[in-house]
Every structure is written in structure tokens, then in C-alpha cells.
């Protein structure tokens, strides 16, 4: 029987500072732990980066990047150089959040007026003391400044928001974050909501009552205790992330629950990297679970780590050899002669991670012999070739049709155009009454342009969720795709009116209006889209097309230049910009943009054809 947790309420939680009144030493030492430093506002006292050498060139994208700390603000800048060495496609963005403790690396987020959060493309690598491209960005076709941050990401990098509206953290709800968020992962992520605990302790309750009002992971059974650590430190594959149980919201996990009742982790098979050879930055638990010391001996995270102590001061880590000798001295007398850190140095070697290739970590798989080869040698970023996906903990995963539905959803969220996965999900939908996988199926059907199937799946949901705004918008898209433009416009108008702060709905409606020649109606919707989401490249380009149709070429030119500053690979924007410049008598400027586009755009051949 799954434990379904109600929506969290701010009243269930105490300020983390309240913990210091009784646990002063633990609270103070925890502030130096990476978990407590996992997400910060940019401030002078938290900066560790080198801003004297904060400018670098990325050859694959032909872009220059720079980070600047000035007047109490952290600024990201990016530009390119045209054929004459002049700046082009230049953009500046204020950083709102620093993410990562900085023990090994940090990345940077910014929030837009809609409440959405986005990642910037560069990172600080502490071990090298250098700036570089963030993981997944060391390529010409990287996401730039448009990679959206999701709740699943912040789940492990921060404490929960102070208040979560009921149902707002289910998977298909908008990825919106309040302007004010906690800084770092606090006490209650591992100990559970603490308001009741603080209250009874303040009233002088008995020791038994005070203890019963909070979770102490040490007192949990091994599976429940490990779930506390594994909620963030177990990720078998960053390229194929398991899904939450359909009944669970992103913020619904509580210490004292089994992790498998919250999320169904999956593992992958790659032909070039068997499971025992894969090593990623968040593989602490994944690799430990492959160790006989864990499987047979019960060695787990808190045997070697005190979560309240920074690594450099952790007394358990300092005597880790003693922990090893607790078993091995009885069977291997020579083991008593090893130096203090020799066990870890040989049997848990440091090695380069395969997903964050500029970082070196301790391999937590305890092996008789280290893997062959140079474990610290540089490696290139790697696009995984996933051949199969299976549940990590098969005994805890659902079997039969429900299990097949979960596997299909896992695949579709990573690869929405996978027609086999969509067919598998459609076949097994009857195994659950949850609307969540039905949303996944509809999203995939739209991506695959299966508009009639989309409407059929929607019809089955209408009686249970008739007023859902996202479903209304999706139905409008499907109707337009089938040529039922008037019906589609009606649904899209209803969605845009019901959620005026959702840029996607405004854009979708504007798209149909613009293509129907109703540009006067489309323009304010597009303006609202880019106001809510200033990095909305497609909306900037469409607004430029709309402005051009309304005989406002100067404004259209400005919008296209803005779109290219956000994403310099937009072929369509270069072509339209050059045409408008030429029509405005600025042929040399048009040539400048075309020549640059021929070097950096996603489809340079189309631009070269115009140049010829």
C-alpha cells in the first residue's frame, strides 16, 4: 500500500534556524556541508570564482563568454565576432541563483517574469579553478540560455519552497518557482517537517514525545534510512531519469518513507559502457549498491560520512580504514598494517566522471582491484546510445501492464517522438486511472503529429478534467492540425484567457492568428509572451514576422536581432533579418548578418544559397 502524502504546508515546517536553539553544534557545522551550500543567492560572501579570468572562447559555438561581479550583481555575458571583428549577437543576463556547493563545480540560473527558471551555459570548475561550458553544453548546438529548470532538478539542490499549492507539483503542472526560495538543503529534508518537534520541545515535552515528533534516520530500518540519502544521491543515469509514482508530487517525499514508493529509478544499457563501467557525478549510491560491502556487509553512507560535518572535518571519514578493518581484519590479518587512507585510495579510487567530464570524484563502488587504465585521463562529452531501460529495483517496481506503462512514460519524457513507447503506453493505460500518464501520451501524440489520436485520448479525459487549461490548449493544437481552425481557436482562446501568465498559451494562440492573417490580434499576445519569457526565441521571431506584415520593419529588425542574441543558430531569423535590411536599403548590413549566419547558423547551406 503506497503512502500518499498530502500537500505540504508551510505550517508543518520550522525555520531551520530554530534547530540551532537545541542543536547548536550540529547546526553550525552543517553550514559548511555541501548540501547546505547547494543553492545560493549571489553575494560577495559566497563567491569562490575567479573573476579576473572570467572570459573564455568556445570554439564549437564560436562564442565568447564572460562572468562579471559588479555593484553587488553577478552578470553573464555572451557575444560573437563578425567577419570584421565586431561584436554581434551580444547578450547580458543577471544571475539569480548559484547552484552547486562549489566543492567541484557550480552552475548558474536566472528567473523570468513568468516564474520559470533557466540555466546559463557556463560553469565554474573548482578543481581546475577555471571557467568552462556547463555539462552538456560543450557542442555547437547547445541549449544556450534556454534550458529550462524543472522541479525534479531543484528537488535535490534545495529545500522545498515555503508553500506549495495543492496539486501544483504534479508532473504536468507549469514549472513555476516563487521569487523567494530557501538557500541550500536544510535540516528538514533529512529529518522531515520540524514544526511539531520544535513546538513540543519548546513546551518541555518528554524525551519520548519530542523524539517521536521528528525523524532521526539513524533509528530507521536500513531501507528507510538509505532512502533518506538516496532521495538525492541515487541517480542511475542522468540521460534517462525514472519517473515519480503517478500519485506523487515532486515535493511529496518525506524521510521515513521508502524511496521506491516515491520514484521508480531506471537503469540503462549502453553497448560501449556496461553498467559496471558507467560512472557519473551522482553515482555515489548507484556505485555503492554494486559493492559486496553494501550487499553482504551492510556498509552504507553514514558508516563513513557524518552528514552534519564538512568532508575535511568529518571524523568518520578520517577513520574510514577502521571501518574497513571491522570486517577485513578478522579475515585478512595483513590488513591491519595499512596506512590510514590506503583502503580508499586503492579500492575506491578517484576517477573522472563521464557526464561532467571536468570533474574528478571518488568511485563509491568498493572493488577488489581498481578499473584498468588511467582513471583521470580527459574524456569528451558523450551522447549515450541507450539500447534498453529497466527498473533499478525490480522487486519494488510494479509488474505487468502498470510496469509497462511506467517504462513507456520514462522513455517518452526523454524521447517524446518514440512511436514504440507511445504505442506501448496507449496499450497499457487501462492499468491505472491516474491522469498523469494520459498527459504524457497526449504530449507524445502531439509531438508525433498524431492529431486524431490526440483528440481521442483527450476525449477520454474530458469527463474527469473538463476545465484543465493545458488539455484545452492541447485540444486546440490538435484541432488546428486537423484543419478545424475555428474550433482550435476557440479552445486556445479559452486557455490563454484562463492562464494569462503562461507564455506558451499566448504564443500558441498567436501562432494560429498570425498564420490566419490576423496580425493585429496576434501582436499583443506575442508581446505578452516575450514579456513573460524574455528568452522565448520562437515568439521573438514570430513577433518580427507579425510586425513585418504590419509594415513595421524597424521594430521587426529589432526583434530578430534580439532573437539571434538569445540563440545565434536561428537560420530563419538571419534570412528574414537580411531581407528586411535589404528592403530598408541597408544592403551591407544585410550581407554582414548573412555572412555571420553562414558561419554559425544551424542550417548554413540555406544562408549560403542566399549569399550566392
PyMOL commands that set and color helices and strands:
alter all, ss='L'
color gray80, all
select helices_A, chain A and resi 10-12+16-21+24-30+34-37+44-46+151-157+188-191+195-202+207-212+217-219+222-233+259-261+275-277+284-288+292-295+301-304+311-313+315-318+320-331+333-337+342-347+400-414+419-431+436-447+451-462+469-481+485-498+503-515+519-532+537-549+553-566+571-583+587-600+604-611
alter helices_A, ss='H'
color red, helices_A
select strands_A, chain A and resi 39-40+55-58+63-70+73-81+87-94+97-99+105-111+117-119+122-125+130-133+147-148+243-244+263-264+266-270+350-352+360-362+386-391
alter strands_A, ss='S'
color yellow, strands_A
deselect
rebuild
show_as cartoon
